[in-house]
Amino acid sequence: MVNTKADYTFVQENDSIVFRSKVKSFDLDHVTDKDLASFYMSFSKYATFDTGFLPVDGTGLLGIRKAGDHTQVVYQHKPGTYYVNWGQYEKDVNAKNYYLAQPYRIIIVDFLNDNLLGARTFYSPIPVTHPDTVLYHVNLPNINCKGYRGNAVGWICLYHNEDWSNLPFNERLIKAIDRCSGTEAYNDQNMSETDGPRFYSEHYKNNPDYQYLWDPKEWQNKTVKEGSDWTLSDIWIPVRVSSIDSQSQHVPNGQYLTLQMAVCGDYQAYYGDKYIPKPINAIQRNEFSNGIKLITNWFTRAFVSAKTKYTGLDMAAESIKAREQNIHKVYEIENEHDEPDEDLEDQDEEDPF
């Protein structure tokens, strides 16, 4: 295989085969050999992979879609009662912990180069069993509902404050689910002109009968008294957008946003995200402009990261190492209800994992 920088060949070396790069510079050949198994493992990270929508009963993985250096993951949480941290402003040390009922919750996470690129979250009163399942707005702060700087509707304001690139996939996914779950406080002042509580309050014209949809105290009171079955009703606002490739904000008379549209359309996953369309979507649509350049770049990066001698990969050991490093990280958030009712303690508390 040849690109503009190097010639790549498989070469028999004694009892093994190596993958060789030969670069000519000033009439001299610069040769680099990489272990074939190591290159295979390295290049496999860039392979196209799409599970489709998986059969999930309750909480679990709905799908993985990837190509090149980008991975998209879809995850569903079953209806239930969850603890959510809610602050008044960014980095609020007095953020409160509320006990809130929620319907099916769908999160779509984008990874780029094995780091978090962005995440979106939606509600559904029914489980996702079909690509055309309609998605609904989430009534939490820091969620893009009406439109925010070009980011996709449903976008969660999560900063890029950690390097996850050396973590196994399962550990990256655990961290992403955790950050979308409410353990990281939603703050009530950021994005207040477009976020969930204000959007629901505006939609219901601030009707006190629906105050539990934007007031966390009322939401918690209703949860304690009634559990979570009420969340499976028609109170939620369906997301409507201009089109599959224009989904940055709610459009009152637009198309209903389905899960298929959310994952397969053009969307901005974070501020200034220009990776549009996402590689897996571009490949499946056969709209891969600059495709050869990108693919050869992935190939070269895989060769560079491959080792000259492969020693195997122990995913369990890598996962244990990551968890040992993370074990002392805790969240200390003030509880809104200092002494929960006995009935509250008896209810089935959902684990974000």
N, C-alpha and C positions, 0 to 999 in steps of 0.2 A: 504494500500500500504506500502511496506517495502523497505528501502534501507539500506546501511551499517551503517547509523548513527541513524536513527529514525524510529518509527512506526507512520503511519498517519492513523487516523480514523475519521469518521463523528460521532459526538456525540450529542444526544438530550439533550439540556439544557433548562429546563422550556419550554417556548413557541418557542424556536429557536433552530437551529442546528449550532454547531460550528465545525470547522475543527481543530483537536487536534494532536499535535506532542508529542510523548512520547519517551524520551531518557533515557536509563538505564545507570547509572554510579555508580560504587561502590555499587551495589545492591539497589540504590535509583532511583526512577522514577522522571525525571524532565519533568513536563507537561506544555505545552504552548498551549493556545486556541486562534484561530484567527477567526474573523468574516467571515462567509462563503461568503457573497457578496464581501467583501474586497479581500479575497483570489481569488475568481473568476476573479475579475478585474485585480489583480496582475498577475495571471497566464495567462490570456488572452493576455498579452503583449508578451508572448513567443509563441503564437499559430502560426501555419503555415497558410499563407494567400498569395494568388496569384490572382491578378485581370485579368491576361492575358493582351494583348495589347488592350487598350481602344480606342474607336473611337474619335479622336480629329480632329477638324477642325481649324487649325491654332495653336495658343498657348494653351498649357494645359498639363495635366497629362496623360502620356502614360501608366503608370503601376506602381503598388506597389507589391513587392515580399518580403516576410519575413518569417523567422523561427527562433525561439529562440531569441538570443540577437542581431541578425543582420537583417537589413532592407535595401532593394535595391529599389530605386525610379528612374523612367525614366520620363523625362520631355522634351517637345518639344516647341521651340520658332518658331514662323512663320517668314518668310523672311521679312526683313525690314531694316531700318536704325537705328543704335544704337550708343550710346555714350560709348566709351571704353577708360579707363585710361591706358596710356602706359608710363612706366618709363624706364630710361636708365640703372638703376641698382636697387637692392633691397632697399626698403624704400626710394626711390628717392622722396624728397620733392618737386621737380620740375617736377614731372610726368605730362604729357600733356594729355588733353582730346580730343580724335578724334571722328569724326562723320563718322561711317563706315557702309557700306551696308554688310549684311550677308544673306546667304540662310537659309533654315531650319536648326536650331541648336538643336542638341540632347544632353542632359546631363544625365549622369548616376551617381547617388550619392549613396554611401554606408554609412550607419550609423551602429555603433557598440555601444551597451549599450546607445543608444539615443544620441550619440555624432558623429560628423563627422569623418568617417574613411578615405574616399577619394572620388574623383570625376573625371569623364572623360567627355570629350566633343568631339563632332563630327559634321560635316556638312552633309546635304543631299540636293540635288537639287529638290527633290520631298518630299511630306509629307509622314510620316511613316504610311502606311496603311496595312503593311504585315510584319510578322516576318523576312522575307528574304530580307528586304530593306537593300541595301548596304550602309555602312557608309564611310564618306570621311574625310580626314585630315583637321584640322583647322589651318589657317595661322596666328596664334597668338603666341607670346612668352610664355614660361613656359608651353608648351604643349609637351608631349612625342610623338614624331613621329618615330624617328629612333631607339629608345631604350634608357632607362635610369634606371639603377640600379634595373632592374627586374620589375619595375612598368608597369602596363598595358598600351598599346598604347592608346593615347588620354588622358592620365593622366594629370591633372592640378596640378601644384605645389602650394598647399594650406596648410599652416601650421595649426597645432592643437593649436590654441591660445585662444579658448573660451570653456567654459563648457555649453553645451546645454541640459544636461540630465534632467533638471527640466522643460524644455519647453514643451508645447503641440506639437503634431506632426506637425500641420500646421505652427507653428512658426519656428520649426527646418527646415522645408522645405523652408520657405520664406528666412531664413538666408542662406541656402545652394544655392538657386537659385541666390540670390544677390551676393554671393562670386564668383559664376561662370559667372556672367553677364558682368564683366568689370568694376564694381565700385571699386573693389580691383585691383590696378594697376598690369598689366602684366609687368614684367621687362625684358629688352632686353638683359641682359648679363647672367642671370641665365639659365642654360641648353641650352646655345646658340649652342652647338654642335649637338643638336638633335631637336630643337623646330621648330615651324611652319614656320616663315619667312625664316630661312636658308634652310629648307627642300624644300620649294617652289622655292626659288632662285636657288638651286642646280638642282631641277627637270627641270626647264625651262632654265638652263644654263645661268642664269643671263641676259636673253633676255630683253632689255628695254621695249619691247612691253607689257611685263607682269609685269613690275616693281610694279604696284599697288597691286600685291599679296604679296609683302614683305616690301614695303615702306609705312608706315602709312600716310605720307603726300600725296603721289600719290593715295593711296586708298581713302583718304578723298576727294581729288579733283574729282576723278571719281564718287564718291557717290553724291557729290553736283551737278555735271553736269548731271548724268544719273539716279539717284535714285538707286533702288535695283534690278530691273528686270534682269540685267546682271548677277546677282549671280546665276540664275537658269539655267546656261549653263553648258557645259562640261569642264570647266576650272579646276575643283577641282580634287584632286588626291585621288582615292579610296584607302582605307586602305586594305592592304594585309598582312596576317599573316601565320605562319606555320600551325596552326590548331586551333580548338576551344579551346583546352587546352594549347596552346602555343601562346599567343597573347601579348607578351611584346614589340614587335618592328615590324616595317614595313619590310616585306620580298618581294622583287620585283616580284618574280615569285610564291608567295604563294597564299593561298585561299583568296578570297574577304571576308572581315569581315562584317557579317550581324548583325543586331540588336539582333537577336536570339542568335548568337554566343557570342556577347559581354556580354549579361546578363547571359547566361546559362553556359558559359565555365569557366574554371579555370583561375583566374586572380589575380594579386597582386594589391590591392587598395591603398597601401601606403608603404613607406619604411618598409621592414621587415615583411610585412603582411604574416602570416603563416596560416591564416584562409582559407585554400583551401582544398577541395571545400567549397564555401559558403554554410551554412546550408540548405537554400531552394533548392539549386542545388543538394546537397548531398541526401536530402530526395527524390526529384523527380527522381533522377537517381538510387536510392537505393544503394548508395555507401557511406553509413553513417558509416565509421569506427569510433570507439569510440562513437558511437551514444548513447548507453545506458548511458554511463558516462556523456555525455553532457546533455541529456534530464533530468536525475535525478538531475544534477546540476541546470538546469533551474527551476525544480520543487522546489528544496530547496530554491533557491533565491527568488522565488515567495512567498513562505511561510514566509520567513524572512521579506520581505517588506510589507506583508499584515498587516492590523491593527486589533487590538482587538475589535474596534468599528468603523463601517463604517458610514461615514456621507454624502456620495454622492460625485459627481464630477461635477463641473461646468466648462466645457471647454471654454465657452465664457469668463467667468471671468478670467480664467488663461491666455487666449490669450490677453485680454485687459491689464492685469498686465504686460505681457511681452512687449507689444508695448509701454506702458507708460515708462518702464525702458529703452527702446531703442530709444525714440523719440529725444533725444539730441545728438545722434551719427550722425555726418555728414561727408561727404567727401569734402575737399576743394582742388580741383585740377585745375591747370592753364589750361585755354582753349587754344588750338592751334590756333583757329580762334577767335580773340578778338571781331570782329564785324561781325557776320554771315551775309551772303547775305539775302535779304528779301525772295528770293526764298527758301533758306534753312530753314528759320523760318516757312515758310508756309507748308513745308513738314510734313508728319505725323510722329512725333517722337514716337518711341516705348518705352513703359514702361517695365522695366525688370520683372515686376510682371504681 
